[in-house]
Structure formats: structure tokens, C-alpha cells
């Protein structure tokens, strides 16, 4: 099924390759430009990055991704000259996206040194590479291939085990091998540390807003965003404040985060997808399991600690999974409605040091207050 589904992308991919060759000869990034490089679909992180780079700082803004950020697609659909004329009119810092390997980028690379007199500023072009535990990344890929969307108008639902076998047998490589893609970018980050850096997508999907805030701070500092800590706090606070009509927010996006449509967080949940992948891998044949482990091992000696850590964690299999109670959010509209949230006892007493947005626990109305244990019982617990 996955092979049939992949044919939807073949004609488009061939066109993108021709466009890439054209762009390489006539397009160069200017100072301040940011490129998102990733091979797995996670539209929520693109929204977060665009809002951070282009200055709006609201990841829920309708039409946020209406610009043709995707270089290969934008230039193919509009024609290279028309596309370049359009992006030249964008003011401020610009954000782009590509799925390509470092040696096949749709712009001149590496960039020229930034001159102090440059009218676009002194910040060199940056490439943000989002990588993830392969189980998480491949589970998200499977969802895209199985769900109808702008980029996949003819979805063909398939079993997760069949999808894993197609990946392992290299029958499904629309934009290239995920493992090789990450390794190639790890090498590029080592060679150009001021321009390229890898970031783990899982850190931005943490259930603890303070952990997410730290990840956004590191991203903002790499991008040389002024007042990185303040900007990160503002952005993360907004992430948990989904608007009443989330469908209107994502109406024009090429992909739609599935969790948020059912009252979940904007950034796709990690735990349930890791569990689903492990269950499917367990059903796969022994050769498929062995080959997948070898693919993971290719990351163990990666020149990026981020990539090596992700590979080693994935290789632990079920031992790396959190308990179900810890793999799902402890707050949010859906879990509060279902009664599976975890109330913040400090908020109920009026002494929580965090706002509702920055606390990992639920501050919503309707929780019964708890009585603090006596001094004697607290001493017994010690």
C-alpha cells in the first residue's frame, strides 16, 4: 500500500529536483534568513519557527503558513523567476523550508560571509534541522501517508507493520532515507556550526512547559533573536492557549496536526506514537527487526550528540517507553474533559509559582481542593 501511495509524489518530486538545480545557480540566502530542514512531517514546529523568525510570535495565527516557505514547491508552482521576485519583497527576516540533503540545497551553499554594512543585518543565514527518535518520525510519516490532506489528496491507509517493512526494505523513500538525511546534516552542522544546528523535536513536545521553554530559548539564541528568554516565555505560554476554533487556524495549512483537532496539544504527542510503533515492530518479521536495529546503530557514532542520544534511546525499544500515565498530557481541554488530567494541588491552595500556561499540571476549574497531610503523616512518609 505504501508503495502505491508513494507514486502520488513521484511526478512532483521529479519537478522539485529540476527546480532545485535551477535555484542553486541563481538564489542565495541573505543575512537573517532561516531555513527549516527536516524529512518528517511536523507542521506544528514549522508554525512555531515561523512565528519566532518572522516576528508575529503567535503560532495560532490563521494564515501563518500562507507564504510559499517551501522553496522547491514555491518555485516549481510559480516559476523560479516569479518566485524569487516574490520572496524578494518579504520584509524583515525570512523563513524557508526544504526537505533536501545538504549537497542538494535549493540555494547557494555555504553562504558568503556577512559584511558589517549589509542592509539586512549581521546575523548569518541559519539552518534549523529538526530530528527525532526514528520511531516518532516514522509514525508521523505513516499518518501523513494514511490521511487525506493538501499534500496527499489520495490517502491509502496501511498497517503500521507494513509501513515499517516498506521503510526497512527501502521501498518508500520519497525524499530520501531518513537516517542518511539526519547523518548528512549532522556532518554539515559540524562543518558549519554558526549556520547549522540540530534540534530534537521531542524536547518541544514535552508535557512540561518549562522544558519546552528551555528548548525554545536555545533555538532563539541560535537564531540570534533579541531577548531570547522573554520571547521564548511568551511563545510557550501561547502554545497551550488553543483558540475556540482550531479548524479555522489550520484551514489553509498543507498538513494538520491531528492531536490538536481533538483537544490535544499543538505539537504532536510523542509517547502514544512510540508505543504504537513498538507494538507494530513487535509484529514484524525477525529480519525486519534486525535491519531496523542496524539502521538505528548508524546513529550511535554520529558527530552530533543529539542524534547519537536519539539513536541509543530508540535502540532500547520498549525499555525506553514511559508508563502510559506519563506519556500523555496532564492538562488540556481534552484530558480535563475526560477527567484524566492531573490537578495542580499548589494552584488549589493559591501557592503555585507558575502561571496556568507554564505549569505542567491542570489549573482548570472544577477540581476539588485537597487537604494537606498532617505534620505527623508527612514525617512518616519520609
Buried (B, 14 or more C-beta within 10 A) or exposed (E): BBEEBBEBBEEBBEBBBEBBEBBBEEBEBBBBBBBBBBBBBBBBBBBBBBBBBBEEBBBBBBEBBEBBBBBBBBBBBBEBEEBBEBBEEEEEBBBBBBBBBBEBBBBBBBBEEBEEEBEBEEBBBBBBBBBBBBBBBBBBBBBBBBBEBEBBEEBBEBBBBBBBBBBBEEEBBBBBBBBBBBBBBBBBBEEBEEBBBBBBBBBBBBBEBBBBBBBBBBBBEBBBBEEBEEBBBBBBBBBBEBEEEBEEBBEEBBBBBBBBEEBBBBBBBBBBBBBBBBEBBEEBEEEBBEBBEEBBEBBEEBBBEBBBBBBBBBBEBEEBBEEEEEBBBBBBBBBBEEEBBBBBBBBBEEEBEBEBBBBBBBBBEEBEEEEEEEEEEEEEEE
